[in-house]
Amino acid sequence: MTKNNPAPPTQPHYMTPNGYATLEKELHWLLHDERPKITDIVSWAAGNGDRSENGDYIYNKKRLREIDRRVRYLTKKLENTVIVNPRDQQKLQRIFFGAKVTYAREDDSEVTVHLVNVDEANFDLGKINWQSPVGNALMKAEVGDTVKVRTDTGLEKIEVVEISYPID
């Protein structure tokens, strides 16, 4: 960032306990398993002579930069994470981060989604980013509310059918 355009203040990241544990496990693996292994390969390859034509050195040096980039990302993400425990959300009647929501679409089909952090999102498992268009539209809604979602084809109305806060 430039002097005239400072970095925005770091905002907390909401995450489920499982999502936090997954990222923490990845960080530990990178720092204690993967990075030392790649560092050893780079050291060995550097000792083999001309680095400019040494494929092992070039590839693994690039891999080391990728690992370091991911470590920085994970460290910063985990430092600014607020873990939202679903056990503390059991009496909520509105939709907030961590909610599992069933909604009815205009074509009478029902969809169930779990609102999670972007790092936990997996559409195939019904987990969507809580800041996605659907997630944003559902925020603070209650059962029976109808909200509008902007889609590729225009505005769609969806009705909240069920809200729960699953304990994994």
Salt bridges, closest charged atoms under 4 A:
GLU26 OE2 - ARG70 NE 2.84
GLU34 OE1 - LYS37 NZ 3.38
GLU34 OE2 - ARG63 NH2 3.35
GLU66 OE1 - ARG63 NH1 3.81
ASP68 OD1 - ARG35 NE 2.63
ASP119 OD2 - LYS77 NZ 2.91
GLU142 OE2 - ARG94 NH2 3.13
GLU156 OE2 - ARG105 NE 2.88
